[in-house]
């Protein structure tokens, strides 16, 4: 499946009225994804994180991101291409590990 196909299909399942819904939900779902890794790290245990849990939470993040972007007429393909171009430019200029967004 391609990014834009996913985005259109995902948005067909969107039933929210307020465009803030996927923005707020993106924060929550991102935290839930991070939490899978952070809690075991902070506890110092070696709890195995199930692949299915990661995929499920990452999918929730992806759905919300797809909807936020669609609501603003931006495609996932656009974001992916822009991001790769930006990272390759930073790498070529030797600033990929620098600080700040405008390096």
C-alpha positions as CSV (number, residue, x, y, z in Angstrom):
1,X,0.0,0.0,0.0
2,X,1.2,3.5,-0.8
3,X,1.1,6.5,1.6
4,X,-1.6,8.4,-0.3
5,X,-3.8,5.3,-0.7
6,X,-3.6,4.7,3.0
7,X,-4.4,8.3,3.7
8,X,-7.5,8.4,1.6
9,X,-8.7,5.0,3.0
10,X,-7.9,6.1,6.6
11,X,-9.8,9.4,6.2
12,X,-12.9,7.5,5.0
13,X,-13.1,6.0,8.6
14,X,-12.9,9.5,10.2
15,X,-16.1,10.4,11.9
16,X,-15.0,13.4,14.0
17,X,-16.6,16.9,13.6
18,X,-13.8,19.0,15.1
19,X,-10.5,19.1,13.2
20,X,-8.7,19.3,16.6
21,X,-9.7,15.7,17.3
22,X,-6.9,14.0,15.3
23,X,-4.4,16.6,16.6
24,X,-5.2,15.8,20.2
25,X,-5.4,12.1,19.5
26,X,-2.0,12.2,17.8
27,X,-0.4,13.4,21.0
28,X,-2.1,10.7,23.0
29,X,-1.3,7.9,20.6
30,X,2.3,9.0,20.2
31,X,2.6,8.9,24.0
32,X,1.1,5.4,24.0
33,X,3.6,4.2,21.4
34,X,6.5,5.8,23.3
35,X,5.2,4.4,26.6
36,X,5.7,0.8,25.3
37,X,9.5,1.5,25.3
38,X,9.8,4.1,28.1
39,X,8.3,2.2,31.0
40,X,10.5,-0.8,30.7
41,X,13.5,1.5,30.1
42,X,12.8,3.5,33.2
43,X,12.1,0.4,35.3
44,X,15.3,-1.2,34.1
45,X,13.6,-4.4,33.1
46,X,13.9,-6.3,29.9
47,X,10.2,-6.8,29.2
48,X,9.8,-8.0,25.7
49,X,7.7,-5.5,23.7
50,X,5.4,-7.4,21.5
51,X,5.6,-6.6,17.8
52,X,1.8,-6.5,17.5
53,X,1.6,-3.9,20.2
54,X,4.1,-1.7,18.4
55,X,2.3,-2.1,15.1
56,X,-1.1,-1.3,16.7
57,X,0.1,1.9,18.4
58,X,2.1,3.0,15.4
59,X,-1.0,2.5,13.3
60,X,-3.0,4.7,15.6
61,X,-0.3,7.4,15.2
62,X,-0.3,7.0,11.4
63,X,-4.1,7.2,11.2
64,X,-4.1,10.5,13.2
65,X,-1.3,11.9,11.2
66,X,-3.0,11.0,8.0
67,X,-6.2,12.7,9.1
68,X,-4.4,15.9,10.3
69,X,-2.6,16.2,7.0
70,X,-5.7,15.5,4.9
71,X,-7.7,18.1,6.9
72,X,-5.0,20.6,5.7
73,X,-4.8,19.3,2.1
74,X,-1.3,17.8,2.6
75,X,-0.5,14.3,1.5
76,X,1.6,11.8,3.3
77,X,3.7,11.5,0.1
78,X,4.4,15.2,0.3
79,X,5.6,15.0,3.9
80,X,7.7,11.9,3.2
81,X,9.4,13.4,0.2
82,X,10.0,16.7,1.9
83,X,11.5,15.0,5.0
84,X,13.9,12.9,2.9
85,X,15.0,15.9,0.9
86,X,15.6,17.9,4.1
87,X,17.6,15.0,5.7
88,X,19.7,14.4,2.6
89,X,20.5,18.1,2.5
90,X,21.5,18.1,6.2
91,X,23.6,15.0,5.6
92,X,25.4,16.5,2.6
93,X,26.2,19.7,4.6
94,X,27.4,17.7,7.6
95,X,24.7,19.0,10.0
96,X,22.4,16.1,10.3
97,X,23.3,15.7,14.0
98,X,23.1,19.4,14.7
99,X,20.5,21.3,16.8
100,X,17.5,23.3,15.6
101,X,15.1,23.0,12.7
102,X,16.8,25.4,10.3
103,X,20.2,23.9,10.0
